[in-house]
Amino acid sequence: MEKIILTGDRPTGRLHIGHYVGSLRRRVELQNSGEYDKIFIMIADAQALTDNADNPEKIRQNVIEVALDYLSAGLDPEKCNIFVQSAVPELTELSFYYMNLVSVQRLQRNPTVKTELEMRKFEGGTPVGFFTYPISQAADITLFKATTVPVGEDQKPMLEQTNEIVRRFNHIYGGTLVEPKILLPENAACLRLPGTDGKAKMSKSLGNCIYLSDTPKELKKKVNSMFTDPLHLNISDPGHLRGTYTDEAGVEHEYQNTVFVYLDAFCTDDDFRTFLPEYANLDEMKAHYMRGGLGDGTCKKFLLNVLNDRLEPMRQRRREYEKDIAGVYDILRRGTAAAREVGAKTLAEVRHAMRIDYFDDNELIAEQQKRFDDLAR
């Protein structure tokens, strides 16, 4: 069996470093590993429209932003197919068939759907397209017979739902579809990177993101304002990597020191040799911070150097691709054509398994002709 990857992002804005450590960095590593036969990277514009139907221009403008972020991060169109979801109509057809295999009650129990609905608080009711997006994701994955899906841990329920659909389809119609496996980030700090304000999730809507395309000036402003340890008031005070504090209203909050979460995700021993040689590694730096005597400003300056070191090559590649936007769209066009070719083969197999490939079933046509001939005698 071929080893195939499918993953992607909704084009609702530029990609941020949460996307990078959560999946994008790993995609580049997997692309360059040579271990996979095919890699499909999807710009999920159709899925993004499920909660942006009244603002299609937002999606239209951000398709190119996501494509530029992909290319600047190191995704290579010679090694992977970057494609646009809405331009592969086979996905829509497969989603429709899957809708008959999933109950409303099962979708309501999906933890990811629950969380997303709570965040969005749709006025006037939940759009059906958004409610059923786990089904759409199952189609995205299975149309390409993906064996591996590299995503963050928050997507586990979606993969479970996909495999339920695969098993039900194969049970009813025969073994046509492939069950994918989730591939989580290896670094625990990358499972879910918090926002710069210390909130649990980095989100464009919350305004707490560091974007891959941020300028050095923008990055410096965001790092300097990052949430650290609210109890670390003086440099001499012992610092905390996580803990609890009580706000002015008397409400207790759990917190993580965001600077150190980011350092866990990004820095290496080499960074200390380059930017902060008084420490051999992050463990030494943490120990000093926790016993007191290390200020948040020093920690933030080090993080800023580390992030600039990672992001500057991406900024340079992005500037080069920005010079030829038509060429970027051509990359998307070629990737989408390749995706459609693969998807058409899978959909033909699905239609055959479901016995709805009427025009190609010569045996059916001959059998029915004989039946009607017999009736006419």
C-alpha positions, 0 to 999 in steps of 0.5 A: 500500500502506498504511504499518502499524506493529506493535510491542509488549512482553512484560508481565513487569514495568514498562517501563524506560528501555531500552525507552523509548530503544530503541523506545517514544520512537520509537513516540510520534514515529511516532504523531505524525508522521502518516506511518502509516495504522495503528499496532498496539501489542501487549501480548504476554501470550501470548508472556510465558507461554511462559517464565512458564507456572507464574506466570500471575499475574505476567503478569496483574498486569503487563498493566496496568503496561505499559498505564500505561507506554504511556499515560504515555509518550505513546501515544495510543489515538486514534492507535494500537490498543493491544491484548492478544495473547491476546485475538486468537485469530487470532494463534494460528491463524496461528502454527500454520500457520506452524509447517509452514514452519519447521524445528527446525534453523532455529529452533535457528540463530536468534541471538536464540533462542540468546541467550535460551536461554543467559540463561534456562537452563530446568531440565527442558528448553526449553518448546516455546512459547518455542522457537517464539516467532520463529514467533509473532512472525512471526504478530504482524507479518504478521496486521496486514500491518505494513510497519514494525517499530520495534525494537532491533538485537537483534531483527534475527534475528527480522525475518529469520525473519519475512521467510523465512516470508513468502517461503515462504508466498507462494511456496507459496500466492501473494502474500498476506503483506507483508514488513516492514522493521525500523526501528532507533533513529536514535541509536546509543546507543539501540540497546542501553542497558546496565544501571546496573551496566555490564552489556551489557543492562538487564534486570528479572531482573538488577535493573539497570533504571531504570523509567519509573515510578521516583520521584525518590527511587528514581531518585536512588539508582540514578543515584548507584550507576551504574557509571562508570570504574573507573580514575577514582579521583580528580577530577584523573585523566583519565576514560575513556568506555570501556576495559578493567580487570583485576579482583582475580582477574586477569580483564580486562574491557571496560567502558563508562562508563554515565553517558555512555552514558545522556547520549548517549541522553538529553541535548540542548544545551538540558539544558546551558543549563538544568542545567550552563551551564558546558558548551555541549554533551556533547562539551565535557563529555566532553573535560573528563572525559577530560583530568581535573578533572571528577568522577563526582558532577558527571556523575551529578548532571547525568544525574539532572536530565536523567532527571527532566526526561524522566520527570516528565511521564510520572509525572504522566500515569501518576498521572492514568491510575491514577485510572481503571483501568477506563478503561484496560482499556476502552482495551485492550478497544477496541484489541483489538476493532479489532485482531481486525477487521483480523486476521480479514480477513488470516486469511480471506485466508490460509485462502483462499490455503491452500485451507482455507476450505471452507465459503466455497468454493461452487465447491468444493462445487458441483464435489464435488456434481457429482463425486458425482452423476456417480458415482451415475449 
